[in-house]
Amino acid sequence: MYRWHGLHDVPANWGRSVVTIGVFDGVHRGHRQIVAAATSIAASRGLPVVVVTFDPHPDEVVRPGSHPPLLCTPRYRAELLGRLGADAVCVLPFTREFSQLPAEEFVRAVLVDGLHAAAVVVGENFRFGHRAAGTVALLRELGEKYEFSAEGVPLLTDHGVTISSSWIRDLLAAGEVAAAARDLGRPHRVEGVVVRGHMRGRAMGFPTANAEPPPFTALPADGVYAGWLASLDAEGAETQRWPAAISVGTNPTFDGTARTVEAYALDRDDLDLYGVHVAIEFAERIRGQVRFASAAELAAQMRADVAAARRIVGG
């Protein structure tokens, strides 16, 4: 799969393609439905699929300070889109100038001149151009002018709600990681580089990997979770994986204030992960954050948490 950072990365000899556009944060089940429609059209026409996405999140540029918590990193987003059949992912830098492109200029610059679109597939609520003036109806109209077809895919509704990135963020904020995994179609993942913490877990017999995630990462509510810890190589590929007990929170027993994400690989006290890029995935919430009267009480609870995590994810 090709990964392009801006239209200047598109090869000069790139031919016609089927294009789908969106932020695709999380690449959840609703996004999968849109990409599936694009890949179906592409297969019928013998064309490649290009997914256009944006970085940073458009909300941060249009309304500074409103950056939503991100469900996945740009690199993991591209990986997930590749798994769904994208032949290329084009990440467009979303700048103030870009946000002010009139709707038709966006279509001409990105879809026509940049990617030579033969067909464009988007969610039915897709908006584009300055002040979000462009609609699916306008996209179809411009498609007739520039010789591409345009399709708006209905939003996915399940268990009485429309599956969306904002809905999944709300689930995570409530600690409902199992429900978030259902709507993502996979466990929620938090990535980060392992940094040195206070090493209190090691002193209690539970050495944890303290992952420092990128800014704006969507973290589940404070508490303890069962899940997995995985090490990643320089390209983001998984190298090892362990079932884990995971803590998210401020360590109130020790009067902590900064939120941390720490994972204990079950029954492993021999791992040296400092400086390693890791992924932490959440399966199920065990309990909320609690302030204990002593380190001994916390250690006893940690033993119970590890036993619960083992029942949920094995190990």
C-alpha positions, -999 to +999 in steps of 0.1 A: +000+000+000+012+035-008+013+062+019+013+097+005+017+128+026+001+155+005-008+155-032+028+162-042+036+126-032+012+112-058+032+097-087+030+117-119+018+087-138-010+078-114-041+069-134-078+069-126-089+057-092-118+053-068-115+078-040-131+079-006-127+109+018-130+114+055-111+118+087-117+081+095-106+085+131-107+050+146-116+033+113-147+021+130-175-002+116-192+028+100-160+038+082-155+002+071-189+003+054-178+033+034-145+018+024-162-015+015-185+004-009-154+020-025-135-013-029-166-029-045-168-002-071-131-003-077-132-041-082-160-037-108-140-012-127-105-026-122-092+005-105-072+012-073-088+026-042-073+058-026-084+069+008-080+106+015-077+116+051-065+146+071-039+156+097-043+175+120-080+169+128-100+196+109-118+207+141-086+219+155-080+242+125-115+254+121-121+259+158-087+261+176-087+245+210-115+220+201-093+191+190-112+159+198-094+130+215-081+108+187-090+072+185-058+062+167-026+076+154-023+086+118+001+057+112-023+031+127-052+047+108-033+041+075-025+005+086-062-002+093-073+013+060-048-008+042-062-039+058-096-029+044-083-029+008-070+006+003-043+007-024-031+041-012-037+064+017-032+101+011-029+122+042-036+159+034-022+185+057-053+204+070-043+240+072-063+272+076-057+280+039-069+245+029-100+249+050-109+280+030-109+264-004-143+268-021-161+235-026-155+233-063-119+242-060-115+214-034-130+189-059-108+202-088-076+203-069-079+171-049-102+147-067-097+157-104-062+171-108-046+153-078-061+118-078-079+115-112-110+102-096-133+080-117-156+075-087-159+091-053-175+074-023-183+093+010-206+090+040-240+106+034-232+133+059-199+143+042-193+180+039-164+198+021-151+231+011-151+265+029-177+267+057-186+230+048-207+243+019-203+212-002-228+184+002-231+150-014-257+165-038-231+191-049-205+164-052-227+145-077-233+177-096-196+184-098-190+148-108-211+153-139-190+183-148-156+166-141-166+131-152-167+111-121-195+093-103-203+101-066-221+080-040-232+088-005-232+057+018-258+057+045-245+059+081-243+026+100-269+023+128-267-005+153-282-012+188-302+020+184-273+044+177-254+057+148-218+045+149-195+075+149-161+085+162-178+109+187-200+082+200-170+059+206-152+087+223-181+091+247-180+053+254-143+055+262-148+086+285-173+065+304-149+035+307-170+013+284-141-002+265-160-034+256-188-014+240-162+008+222-145-024+209-179-036+196-184-004+176-148-001+165-147-037+154-115-041+174-101-032+208-093+004+214-056+010+212-034+036+229+002+039+217+032+055+233+068+053+242+077+036+275+092+061+300+105+058+335+079+063+362+081+061+400+087+023+398+061+017+426+046-012+407+079-029+405+084-025+443+050-042+448+058-071+424+040-057+394+065-039+371+045-018+346+053-002+313+044+034+317+035+045+281+035+082+272+009+087+245+009+115+219-011+147+226-049+144+221-050+106+225-084+092+236-078+076+269-105+055+287-119+067+320-096+064+350-096+028+363-082-007+359-087-027+327-079-061+313-062-061+279-030-065+261+005-049+259+024-052+226+058-040+215+061-023+181+090-019+157+101+013+140+074+008+113+046+002+138+045-036+132+038-057+163+068-077+175+055-092+208+022-093+227+013-101+263-020-103+282-020-074+306-036-056+335-038-019+327-041+012+349-053+046+337-053+075+362-035+097+386-024+072+412-044+089+440-030+066+467+003+084+462-012+119+457-005+118+420-019+145+397-007+136+361-028+109+343-007+079+333-013+047+313+005+017+327+004-019+317+016-049+336+023-079+314+009-108+334+035-128+352+064-111+335+090-093+356+118-097+331+108-072+304+129-042+297+108-019+276+122+016+284+123+036+252+102+010+233+071+021+213+042+000+226+005-004+220-019-010+248-053-025+239-084-025+262-107-055+265-128-049+296-130-026+326-123-042+359-130-013+383-128+024+387-100+044+402-098+042+440-076+059+466-064+033+491-053+040+527-019+024+523+004+009+497-003-026+513-040-022+506-032-012+470-009-042+465-037-065+477-061-050+453-035-052+425-033-090+431-071-092+427-070-070+396-043-092+380-064-123+388-095-106+372-074-097+341-062-133+338-098-145+338-107-121+310-077-122+286-058-153+298-021-155+307 
